[in-house]
Amino acid sequence: MKYYRAMKPFKAISFDLDDTLYDNHPVIEKANQSIIKHLNATYPELAELTEHQWSLYKEIEATEFPEVKHDVSLWRIKTLTRIMIIYGIPEVKAIEYARHAFTEFLKLRSDFVVPQESLQLLEKLAESVPVIAITNGNVDEFQIQLHDKFKFILKAGNGFKSKPEADLFIEAARRLHIEVSDILHVGDHLISDVYGAQNNGAQAVWFNPNKQSLNGAMLLPTVEISRLDQLYKLL
């Protein structure tokens, strides 16, 4: 545990989800591979679609419509629709098929078990302070059985810009009837989590299990931890 700033009192703890409470990288990698295979097998027009082509179309969608980056679910649906139309599927069908394909992807990207240690941590912390989640991702919290571990879960999209923008932090404070400065945010990402929290008035705990350097940081965290159970020391 390493302190970079003096810790101030806080009234709630917010958690990032992906790569903080569980290792998301292998899950997403597998899901992306599996959804391409699903598209290849399900839609004859997409039989030759590759992961590389998918990535290119995804970036094109974001270049033409930058705001879509704030909603990863919408971004994927729009990209799927674009690809299907380009590959010869009529637009009306493409819109329908894209939503079916997204539902399949959501199952795949949520096909994992959250470590028991993370679940126990959330339950223990919730005995002392309100515990919430603030995420840019789209994991199905019911499928991974996190739905009842938080007072509420806020996701980017549906009018909320993604971290590091202020939207989710402001909405969290509003729902908790506290100030943003009363929130202690825990996350792994130096920009979306650490900078997002610190720049908008909250305190930030940088979860750094792999002991990465601070290269690329825009603001220092309040505290750096390498294990989630170190959070108990902050209560």
C-alpha positions as CSV (number, residue, x, y, z in Angstrom):
1,M,0.0,0.0,0.0
2,K,1.4,3.4,-1.0
3,Y,-0.1,6.8,-0.2
4,Y,0.3,9.7,-2.6
5,R,-2.1,12.1,-1.0
6,A,-3.5,12.6,2.5
7,M,-6.6,10.4,2.9
8,K,-9.7,12.4,3.7
9,P,-12.9,11.0,5.3
10,F,-15.3,9.4,2.8
11,K,-19.0,8.3,3.0
12,A,-19.2,5.7,0.2
13,I,-17.0,3.4,-1.9
14,S,-17.4,3.0,-5.6
15,F,-15.8,0.2,-7.6
16,D,-14.9,-0.2,-11.2
17,L,-15.9,-3.7,-12.3
18,D,-13.8,-5.0,-15.2
19,D,-10.2,-5.8,-14.2
20,T,-10.7,-4.6,-10.7
21,L,-13.0,-7.2,-9.1
22,Y,-12.1,-9.8,-11.7
23,D,-9.7,-10.3,-14.6
24,N,-11.6,-9.2,-17.6
25,H,-8.9,-9.4,-20.4
26,P,-9.1,-13.2,-21.1
27,V,-12.9,-13.0,-20.8
28,I,-13.2,-10.3,-23.5
29,E,-10.6,-11.9,-25.7
30,K,-12.5,-15.2,-25.7
31,A,-15.9,-13.5,-26.1
32,N,-14.6,-11.6,-29.2
33,Q,-13.3,-14.8,-30.8
34,S,-16.5,-16.7,-30.0
35,I,-18.8,-14.0,-31.3
36,I,-17.0,-13.9,-34.7
37,K,-17.4,-17.7,-34.9
38,H,-21.0,-17.3,-34.1
39,L,-21.5,-14.7,-36.8
40,N,-19.6,-16.9,-39.3
41,A,-21.8,-19.9,-38.6
42,T,-25.2,-18.1,-38.2
43,Y,-25.2,-15.7,-41.1
44,P,-24.0,-17.0,-44.5
45,E,-23.2,-13.4,-45.6
46,L,-20.7,-13.1,-42.7
47,A,-19.0,-16.5,-43.2
48,E,-15.7,-14.8,-44.0
49,L,-15.8,-12.0,-41.4
50,T,-12.6,-11.9,-39.4
51,E,-11.7,-10.3,-36.0
52,H,-9.4,-7.9,-37.8
53,Q,-12.2,-6.7,-40.1
54,W,-14.5,-6.4,-37.1
55,S,-12.0,-4.1,-35.4
56,L,-11.6,-2.0,-38.5
57,Y,-15.4,-1.4,-38.8
58,K,-15.6,-0.7,-35.1
59,E,-13.1,2.0,-35.4
60,I,-14.8,3.5,-38.4
61,E,-18.0,3.7,-36.5
62,A,-16.3,5.5,-33.7
63,T,-14.5,7.9,-36.1
64,E,-17.8,8.8,-37.7
65,F,-19.8,8.9,-34.5
66,P,-17.4,9.7,-31.6
67,E,-20.2,9.9,-29.0
68,V,-20.8,6.1,-29.4
69,K,-17.6,5.4,-27.4
70,H,-19.5,6.5,-24.3
71,D,-21.9,3.5,-24.7
72,V,-20.0,0.2,-25.5
73,S,-23.3,-1.7,-26.0
74,L,-24.6,0.8,-28.5
75,W,-21.2,0.9,-30.2
76,R,-21.2,-2.8,-30.7
77,I,-24.8,-2.9,-32.0
78,K,-24.2,-0.1,-34.4
79,T,-21.0,-1.8,-35.7
80,L,-22.8,-5.1,-36.1
81,T,-25.6,-3.4,-38.0
82,R,-23.1,-1.6,-40.3
83,I,-21.2,-4.8,-41.0
84,M,-24.4,-6.8,-41.8
85,I,-25.6,-4.1,-44.2
86,I,-22.2,-3.8,-45.9
87,Y,-22.1,-7.6,-46.3
88,G,-25.5,-7.7,-48.0
89,I,-28.1,-8.2,-45.3
90,P,-31.1,-5.9,-45.8
91,E,-31.2,-3.1,-43.3
92,V,-34.4,-4.1,-41.5
93,K,-33.0,-7.6,-41.0
94,A,-29.6,-6.3,-40.1
95,I,-31.1,-4.2,-37.3
96,E,-32.9,-7.3,-35.9
97,Y,-29.9,-9.6,-36.4
98,A,-27.5,-7.2,-34.8
99,R,-29.5,-7.1,-31.6
100,H,-29.7,-10.9,-31.5
101,A,-25.9,-11.1,-32.0
102,F,-25.4,-8.5,-29.3
103,T,-27.5,-10.6,-26.8
104,E,-25.3,-13.6,-27.7
105,F,-22.1,-11.5,-27.1
106,L,-23.4,-10.3,-23.7
107,K,-23.8,-13.9,-22.6
108,L,-20.3,-14.7,-23.8
109,R,-18.6,-11.7,-22.1
110,S,-20.5,-12.4,-18.9
111,D,-19.6,-16.1,-18.9
112,F,-17.2,-16.2,-15.8
113,V,-17.3,-16.5,-12.1
114,V,-16.3,-13.5,-9.9
115,P,-13.6,-14.6,-7.4
116,Q,-15.1,-15.4,-4.0
117,E,-12.6,-13.1,-2.4
118,S,-14.1,-10.1,-4.3
119,L,-17.6,-11.1,-3.2
120,Q,-16.6,-11.4,0.4
121,L,-14.8,-8.1,0.3
122,L,-17.9,-6.3,-1.1
123,E,-20.1,-7.8,1.6
124,K,-17.7,-6.9,4.4
125,L,-17.2,-3.3,3.2
126,A,-21.0,-2.8,2.8
127,E,-21.3,-3.4,6.6
128,S,-19.4,-0.1,7.1
129,V,-20.3,2.2,4.1
130,P,-22.5,2.2,1.1
131,V,-20.8,0.3,-1.7
132,I,-21.7,1.0,-5.4
133,A,-20.2,0.3,-8.8
134,I,-19.3,2.7,-11.6
135,T,-18.4,1.1,-14.9
136,N,-17.8,1.9,-18.5
137,G,-18.5,-1.8,-19.4
138,N,-21.6,-3.7,-20.1
139,V,-21.2,-7.0,-18.1
140,D,-24.5,-8.6,-17.1
141,E,-24.3,-8.3,-13.3
142,F,-27.1,-10.8,-12.9
143,Q,-25.3,-13.5,-14.9
144,I,-22.1,-13.0,-12.8
145,Q,-24.1,-12.7,-9.6
146,L,-23.0,-9.2,-8.7
147,H,-26.4,-7.6,-8.9
148,D,-27.1,-7.9,-5.1
149,K,-23.6,-6.9,-4.0
150,F,-24.0,-3.1,-4.5
151,K,-26.4,-0.5,-3.4
152,F,-26.6,0.3,-7.2
153,I,-24.6,-0.1,-10.4
154,L,-24.1,2.8,-12.8
155,K,-23.1,2.1,-16.3
156,A,-21.9,4.5,-19.0
157,G,-24.4,5.0,-21.8
158,N,-28.1,6.0,-21.8
159,G,-27.2,9.7,-21.4
160,F,-24.2,9.2,-19.1
161,K,-20.7,9.8,-20.6
162,S,-18.1,7.2,-19.7
163,K,-15.3,7.7,-17.2
164,P,-13.2,9.8,-16.9
165,E,-16.0,12.3,-17.6
166,A,-17.9,13.5,-14.6
167,D,-21.4,12.1,-15.4
168,L,-21.2,8.8,-13.5
169,F,-19.6,10.3,-10.4
170,I,-22.1,13.1,-10.2
171,E,-25.0,10.7,-10.7
172,A,-23.6,8.4,-8.0
173,A,-23.3,11.3,-5.5
174,R,-26.9,12.5,-6.4
175,R,-28.3,9.0,-5.7
176,L,-26.4,8.7,-2.4
177,H,-27.3,12.3,-1.3
178,I,-23.7,13.1,-0.8
179,E,-21.0,15.2,-2.6
180,V,-18.7,13.7,-5.2
181,S,-15.8,14.5,-2.8
182,D,-17.4,12.0,-0.3
183,I,-16.8,9.1,-2.7
184,L,-13.7,6.9,-2.6
185,H,-13.4,5.2,-6.1
186,V,-11.5,2.0,-6.6
187,G,-10.3,1.0,-10.0
188,D,-7.4,-0.3,-12.1
189,H,-7.3,2.3,-14.9
190,L,-5.0,5.3,-14.5
191,I,-7.2,7.5,-16.8
192,S,-10.8,6.3,-16.5
193,D,-10.6,5.5,-12.8
194,V,-7.8,7.4,-11.2
195,Y,-7.9,10.6,-13.3
196,G,-11.7,10.3,-13.6
197,A,-12.1,10.3,-9.8
198,Q,-9.5,12.8,-8.9
199,N,-10.3,15.3,-11.6
200,N,-13.9,15.3,-10.6
201,G,-13.4,15.7,-6.9
202,A,-13.5,12.2,-5.6
203,Q,-10.6,10.3,-4.0
204,A,-9.0,7.4,-6.0
205,V,-7.6,4.1,-5.0
206,W,-5.5,2.7,-7.8
207,F,-5.7,-1.1,-7.8
208,N,-2.3,-2.2,-9.2
209,P,-1.9,-6.0,-8.7
210,N,0.8,-6.3,-11.4
211,K,2.8,-3.4,-10.0
212,Q,2.8,-1.3,-13.1
213,S,4.5,2.1,-13.2
214,L,2.6,5.4,-13.1
215,N,3.7,6.2,-16.7
216,G,0.7,7.7,-18.4
217,A,-1.0,8.9,-15.3
218,M,-2.6,12.4,-15.6
219,L,-3.1,12.7,-11.8
220,L,-1.8,10.8,-8.9
221,P,-4.1,8.5,-7.0
222,T,-4.8,9.0,-3.3
223,V,-3.6,5.5,-2.5
224,E,-2.2,2.6,-4.5
225,I,-2.9,-1.0,-3.5
226,S,-1.8,-4.4,-4.9
227,R,-4.5,-6.5,-3.2
228,L,-8.2,-5.6,-2.7
229,D,-8.2,-6.7,0.9
230,Q,-5.9,-3.8,1.7
231,L,-9.0,-1.7,1.4
232,Y,-10.0,-2.8,4.9
233,K,-7.1,-0.6,6.3
234,L,-8.9,2.5,4.9
235,L,-12.0,2.1,6.9
